């Protein structure tokens, strides 16, 4: 892809443009609008220094390809980005800002984004951030792209921190109902234990321990529980990460029948929410998935009462808005940021909020 031509195309754009890679996250956010502009020609790794723990990748590069390269050096993206149906590009990964099971312990996409290159509405090729955490020039701007849903401009390249694979990994299973599971996750989360991920569903709490062999073995002795065989545990965490396990398959069927799938971001100490429908909890209680026929206002009110917010993740009807409504001051900030990068308002309109 010729960068000069791409810059000119974005500079001249006056009708809506929709940036797309594999389209694996088309279901997420507001309705799709505009002429598709594919990033798939932007493919390849531009810099990788395993000893320096960073990698720079063009936006259309498949996440699977990058993770295969990292695995050759026993490294990974610690935030475990979901790969819906096995697909997803680096640009879409950053723009959506979604993270997997280890997010609560190891950080989000935003936390691992060291720098980015993008094209704005003036057709300018802008570079922010660097290749190391201590290089903070432009750091906050690159982070603003994580979760922006492509509304600020076309991400052409991202530089991300990578981490070594842990020396030892073990998954423990406990039988708990939801309320005691939440108490246990929060209690253990406050102790010096190598808990990398946790998830509760249907009366079972699973903990993934990861780190040095001695630390994992000591935690196993302290916590007890049943050890899950590595193959079964790996399949579970992969299914949770990629939203392909039993809960999410059932959720998609329910959504096809008219239910809604919500992603609730709550304080980890928030109590059990008595919502009609099925729930799965991870991130130590801070992320709760709910599949329910309840009205959107009722779900959002329940989340707000405990200090959180609710995102309408999957639904046939998103007229209530995918994301929780913003307060007036936050809406003004979003509008000014959007206008500064996309003055004609043509990039991925409506994917975050209808008015943007």
C-alpha positions in Angstrom: 0.0 0.0 0.0 1.4 3.4 -1.0 1.4 5.7 2.0 1.3 8.8 -0.1 -1.9 7.6 -1.9 -3.4 6.6 1.4 -2.7 10.0 3.0 -4.2 11.7 0.0 -7.3 9.5 0.2 -7.9 10.4 3.8 -7.1 14.1 3.2 -9.7 14.2 0.5 -12.4 12.2 2.3 -15.7 13.9 2.9 -18.0 10.9 3.0 -17.8 8.3 5.8 -14.9 5.8 5.7 -14.9 2.5 7.7 -11.5 1.2 8.5 -11.5 -2.6 8.5 -9.1 -5.6 8.6 -10.5 -9.1 9.0 -13.9 -7.7 10.1 -13.7 -10.0 13.1 -15.0 -7.3 15.5 -17.7 -5.8 13.2 -20.3 -6.9 15.8 -18.7 -4.7 18.5 -19.7 -1.1 19.0 -22.2 0.9 17.0 -23.5 0.2 13.5 -21.1 0.0 10.5 -21.2 3.0 8.3 -19.2 4.2 5.4 -17.1 2.9 2.5 -14.7 0.1 3.7 -11.0 0.9 3.7 -9.0 -2.2 4.2 -5.7 -2.3 6.1 -4.7 -5.8 5.0 -2.0 -4.5 2.6 -0.3 -3.0 5.6 1.3 -6.3 6.6 4.6 -7.2 8.3 6.8 -6.8 11.3 8.9 -3.6 11.0 11.1 -4.1 14.1 11.5 -6.9 16.7 14.1 -7.0 19.5 13.4 -10.0 21.8 16.0 -8.8 24.2 14.4 -5.4 24.4 10.9 -6.8 24.8 9.2 -4.8 22.1 7.8 -5.4 18.6 6.6 -2.9 15.9 4.0 -4.2 13.5 2.0 -2.8 10.6 -1.7 -2.6 11.2 -3.0 -5.2 8.8 -0.8 -8.0 10.1 -2.8 -10.9 11.6 -2.5 -11.2 15.3 -1.9 -15.0 15.0 1.1 -14.4 12.8 2.7 -12.0 15.3 2.0 -14.3 18.2 3.5 -17.3 16.3 6.7 -15.2 15.9 6.7 -14.2 19.5 6.3 -17.9 20.6 9.5 -18.8 18.7 11.3 -16.6 21.3 9.1 -17.8 24.2 7.4 -14.4 24.4 3.8 -13.3 24.2 1.3 -10.4 24.3 0.5 -10.6 28.0 -2.9 -8.9 27.6 -4.1 -11.9 25.6 -6.2 -10.1 22.9 -9.2 -12.1 21.7 -9.1 -13.6 18.2 -12.7 -14.0 17.2 -13.1 -17.0 14.8 -9.3 -17.1 14.8 -9.1 -13.7 13.1 -8.0 -10.2 14.0 -5.3 -7.7 12.9 -2.9 -5.7 15.0 -4.7 -2.4 14.0 -8.1 -3.9 15.0 -6.6 -5.2 18.2 -5.5 -1.7 19.2 -8.6 0.1 18.0 -11.0 -2.2 19.9 -8.8 -2.3 23.0 -10.1 -5.7 24.1 -8.1 -7.9 26.5 -8.3 -11.4 27.7 -8.1 -13.4 31.0 -4.7 -12.0 32.2 -5.8 -8.4 31.9 -6.4 -7.8 35.6 -2.9 -9.1 36.6 -0.8 -8.0 33.6 -2.6 -5.0 32.1 -4.6 -4.1 29.1 -3.8 -3.3 25.4 -3.4 0.3 26.4 -0.9 -0.6 29.1 1.3 -2.4 26.6 1.1 0.1 23.7 4.4 1.9 23.6 3.8 3.8 20.4 1.8 4.1 17.2 1.8 5.6 13.7 -1.5 7.0 12.3 -2.9 9.1 9.5 -5.3 11.9 10.6 -8.0 13.8 8.8 -5.5 16.2 7.4 -3.7 13.3 5.7 -0.7 13.7 8.0 1.4 10.7 9.0 1.8 11.1 12.8 4.1 9.1 15.1 3.6 8.9 18.8 5.5 7.2 21.6 8.6 5.1 21.3 9.9 1.6 21.8 10.6 1.6 25.6 8.4 2.5 28.6 10.7 5.4 29.7 10.3 7.1 26.4 7.1 9.1 27.2 7.1 11.6 24.3 3.6 11.4 22.9 2.9 8.4 25.1 -0.6 9.5 26.1 -1.6 10.2 22.5 -0.8 6.7 21.4 -2.6 5.3 24.3 -5.7 7.3 23.3 -5.9 5.2 20.2 -6.5 2.0 22.3 -10.2 1.5 22.3 -10.9 4.5 20.0 -12.6 2.2 17.4 -10.8 4.0 14.6 -12.6 7.3 15.2 -9.4 9.4 15.5 -7.7 8.2 12.3 -6.2 5.2 10.5 -3.7 3.3 12.7 -0.9 2.2 10.3 1.6 0.7 12.8 1.8 -0.2 16.5 4.7 -0.8 18.8 3.9 -3.0 21.7 5.6 -4.4 24.8 6.0 -8.1 24.9 6.7 -10.4 27.9 8.4 -13.8 28.4 6.2 -16.9 28.8 6.0 -17.9 32.4 8.3 -20.8 33.6 5.4 -22.6 35.2 1.6 -22.6 34.7 -1.1 -24.5 36.7 -4.9 -24.2 36.9 -6.8 -24.9 40.1 -10.6 -25.6 40.3 -12.8 -24.8 43.3 -16.5 -25.3 43.8 -18.2 -22.0 44.8 -21.4 -20.2 44.2 -21.1 -16.7 42.9 -21.0 -14.7 46.1 -18.3 -16.8 47.9 -16.4 -17.0 44.6 -16.2 -13.2 44.5 -15.1 -13.1 48.1 -12.4 -15.7 47.4 -11.1 -13.9 44.3 -10.8 -10.6 46.1 -9.2 -12.2 49.2 -6.6 -14.1 47.2 -6.0 -11.1 44.9 -4.8 -9.2 47.9 -2.2 -11.8 48.8 1.3 -12.3 47.3 0.1 -15.2 45.1 1.1 -15.7 41.4 -2.6 -15.5 40.2 -2.5 -14.6 36.5 -6.2 -15.2 35.7 -9.4 -16.1 37.4 -12.9 -17.0 36.1 -16.2 -18.2 37.7 -19.1 -19.8 35.9 -21.8 -22.3 36.8 -20.6 -23.0 40.3 -16.9 -23.4 39.4 -14.0 -21.0 40.1 -10.8 -21.5 38.2 -7.5 -19.8 39.0 -4.5 -19.8 36.7 -1.2 -19.6 38.5 1.8 -18.5 36.5 5.4 -17.6 37.3 8.5 -19.2 38.8 8.1 -23.0 39.5 8.7 -22.5 43.2 6.1 -19.7 43.5 3.5 -21.7 41.7 4.1 -24.8 43.8 3.9 -22.8 47.0 0.6 -21.3 45.9 -0.8 -24.7 45.1 0.0 -25.9 48.6 -1.6 -22.8 50.2 -4.7 -22.7 48.1 -5.6 -26.4 47.6 -8.3 -27.1 45.0 -8.3 -29.6 42.2 -5.5 -29.4 39.6 -6.8 -29.3 36.1 -4.8 -31.2 33.5 -2.7 -28.8 31.3 -4.5 -29.7 28.1 -8.0 -29.2 29.5 -6.9 -26.0 31.3 -5.2 -24.6 28.2 -8.4 -25.2 26.2 -10.5 -23.5 28.8 -8.4 -20.3 29.0 -8.1 -20.2 25.2 -11.8 -20.5 24.9 -12.3 -17.8 27.4 -9.8 -15.6 25.7 -11.3 -16.0 22.2 -14.9 -16.2 23.4 -15.4 -19.6 21.9 -16.1 -21.7 24.9 -19.5 -23.1 26.1 -20.7 -19.9 27.8 -20.0 -17.7 24.8 -21.4 -20.2 22.3 -24.6 -20.3 24.3 -24.6 -16.5 24.5 -24.5 -16.2 20.7 -27.5 -18.6 20.5 -29.4 -16.5 23.1 -28.6 -13.3 21.2 -29.9 -14.8 18.0 -33.1 -15.5 19.9 -33.4 -11.9 21.1 -31.4 -11.7 24.3 -28.5 -9.3 24.9 -25.0 -10.0 25.9 -23.5 -7.4 28.2 -19.9 -6.7 29.4 -20.0 -5.1 32.8 -16.9 -3.3 34.2 -17.2 -3.1 37.9 -15.1 -2.7 41.0 -13.8 -6.1 41.8 -15.4 -5.9 45.3 -18.9 -5.2 43.9 -21.4 -7.8 45.3 -23.2 -10.4 43.3 -25.6 -8.7 40.9 -29.1 -10.3 41.0 -29.7 -10.0 37.2 -32.0 -12.3 35.3 -29.9 -14.5 33.0 -26.6 -16.3 33.0 -23.3 -14.7 34.2 -19.6 -15.4 33.8 -17.1 -13.5 35.9 -13.4 -13.0 35.3 -10.6 -10.4 36.1 -11.0 -11.1 39.8 -14.6 -9.9 39.7 -14.0 -6.7 37.7 -15.4 -8.0 34.5 -18.8 -9.7 34.4 -20.5 -11.1 31.3 -24.3 -11.2 31.5 -26.7 -12.8 28.9 -30.2 -11.5 29.6 -33.5 -10.4 28.0 -33.6 -7.5 30.6 -34.1 -4.0 29.2 -30.8 -2.0 28.7 -31.8 0.7 31.2 -32.2 -1.8 33.9 -28.8 -3.4 33.3 -27.0 -0.1 33.1 -28.7 1.1 36.3 -27.6 -2.1 38.2 -24.0 -1.6 37.0 -24.0 2.1 37.9 -25.4 1.4 41.5 -22.2 -0.5 42.3 -19.9 2.0 40.7 -19.5 0.4 37.3 -20.8 0.6 33.7 -22.3 -1.7 31.2 -21.4 -2.2 27.5 -23.9 -3.8 25.1 -21.4 -6.3 23.6 -23.6 -8.4 21.4 -27.2 -7.7 20.4 -29.4 -7.7 17.3 -30.7 -4.3 18.4 -28.2 -1.7 19.6 -30.6 1.3 19.5 -29.8 1.8 23.2 -26.2 2.4 22.3 -23.3 0.0 22.7 -21.5 2.0 25.3 -22.7 3.6 28.5 -23.8 7.2 27.9 -21.2 9.9 28.7 -21.5 12.7 31.2 -21.7 16.2 29.6 -18.0 17.0 30.5 -16.7 13.7 29.1 -18.8 14.0 26.0 -17.3 17.5 25.4 -13.8 16.0 25.7 -14.6 13.2 23.3 -16.0 15.7 20.8 -13.0 18.0 20.9 -10.6 15.1 20.5 -12.5 13.7 17.6 -12.6 17.1 15.9 -8.9 17.7 16.4 -8.0 14.4 14.6 -10.9 14.1 12.2 -12.3 17.6 11.5 -14.7 16.4 8.8 -16.1 13.6 11.0 -15.8 10.9 8.5 -13.7 8.2 10.2 -15.8 5.2 11.5 -18.8 7.4 12.5 -21.0 6.1 15.2 -18.8 3.2 16.3 -18.3 4.7 19.8 -21.2 7.1 20.1 -23.9 8.1 17.6 -22.9 11.8 17.8 -19.2 11.1 17.0 
